[in-house]
Amino acid sequence: MEPYLLSNEELKELVVKIPGWEIKNEQILREFNFFNFIEAFSFMTKIALICEKYNHHPNWENVYSKVTISLSTHDLGGITNLDQTLASEINKVFDQ
């Protein structure tokens, strides 16, 4: 998948297409909450495999049962179709 920056119109539609995510400082962000550390770490492990598939890696943080993820494509200087795809894949894993 060849990444490209999303247009302003695409960015406006983004929050509808990927529920739970917000746009902030040229990134898309979401916080995920779990019952405990094991569930949070398991989620991160599943996401890591998806990230490798796309060769696109998030900035993320884990504090006990909370995982915070931010996505942007640094090489292109903003939010791309690849960030949108990865956020959608992350939502699918979380919703399972």
C-alpha positions as CSV (number, residue, x, y, z in Angstrom):
1,M,0.0,0.0,0.0
2,E,1.4,3.3,-1.1
3,P,0.7,5.9,1.6
4,Y,-0.6,9.4,0.8
5,L,-1.7,12.3,3.0
6,L,-5.4,12.5,3.5
7,S,-7.2,15.6,2.2
8,N,-9.1,17.9,4.5
9,E,-12.3,16.4,3.4
10,E,-11.0,12.8,4.1
11,L,-9.9,14.0,7.5
12,K,-13.4,15.2,8.3
13,E,-14.8,11.8,7.4
14,L,-12.1,10.0,9.3
15,V,-13.8,10.1,12.7
16,V,-16.9,8.5,11.3
17,K,-15.0,5.8,9.5
18,I,-12.9,4.9,12.6
19,P,-15.0,5.4,15.7
20,G,-13.2,6.2,19.0
21,W,-10.3,8.0,17.4
22,E,-9.7,11.7,17.5
23,I,-7.5,14.0,15.4
24,K,-4.9,16.0,17.4
25,N,-1.6,17.6,16.3
26,E,-1.6,15.9,12.9
27,Q,-2.1,12.5,14.5
28,I,-5.0,10.2,15.2
29,L,-5.3,9.1,18.8
30,R,-7.3,6.6,20.8
31,E,-7.2,5.2,24.4
32,F,-8.1,1.6,25.0
33,N,-9.0,0.3,28.5
34,F,-8.9,-3.3,29.7
35,F,-9.6,-5.2,32.9
36,N,-5.9,-5.8,33.7
37,F,-2.3,-5.7,32.4
38,I,-2.4,-9.1,30.8
39,E,-5.4,-8.1,28.6
40,A,-3.7,-4.9,27.6
41,F,-0.4,-6.6,26.8
42,S,-2.3,-9.3,24.8
43,F,-4.0,-6.6,22.8
44,M,-0.6,-4.9,22.1
45,T,0.9,-8.2,20.9
46,K,-2.0,-8.7,18.4
47,I,-1.6,-5.1,17.2
48,A,2.2,-5.5,16.8
49,L,1.7,-8.4,14.3
50,I,-0.7,-6.2,12.3
51,C,1.8,-3.3,12.3
52,E,4.5,-5.6,11.0
53,K,2.2,-6.7,8.2
54,Y,1.8,-3.1,7.0
55,N,5.3,-2.1,8.0
56,H,3.8,0.8,9.9
57,H,4.3,1.3,13.6
58,P,2.4,3.3,16.2
59,N,3.5,5.5,19.0
60,W,2.0,3.8,22.0
61,E,2.0,3.7,25.7
62,N,0.9,1.1,28.2
63,V,0.1,1.8,31.8
64,Y,-1.3,-1.2,33.6
65,S,-4.7,-1.7,31.9
66,K,-4.6,1.3,29.6
67,V,-3.1,1.4,26.1
68,T,-2.8,4.8,24.3
69,I,-2.1,4.7,20.5
70,S,-1.2,7.6,18.2
71,L,-0.8,7.2,14.5
72,S,0.8,9.4,11.8
73,T,3.1,9.0,8.9
74,H,6.2,10.9,9.9
75,D,7.8,10.6,6.4
76,L,4.9,12.4,4.9
77,G,4.2,14.8,7.7
78,G,0.7,13.9,8.7
79,I,-2.2,11.5,8.6
80,T,-2.3,9.1,5.7
81,N,-4.5,6.3,4.3
82,L,-2.1,3.9,6.0
83,D,-2.9,5.4,9.4
84,Q,-6.6,5.1,8.6
85,T,-6.2,1.5,7.6
86,L,-4.2,0.6,10.7
87,A,-6.7,2.4,13.0
88,S,-9.5,0.4,11.4
89,E,-7.6,-2.9,11.9
90,I,-6.9,-1.9,15.5
91,N,-10.6,-1.3,16.1
92,K,-11.5,-4.7,14.7
93,V,-9.1,-6.4,17.2
94,F,-10.5,-4.3,20.1
95,D,-14.1,-5.1,19.2
96,Q,-13.5,-8.9,19.1
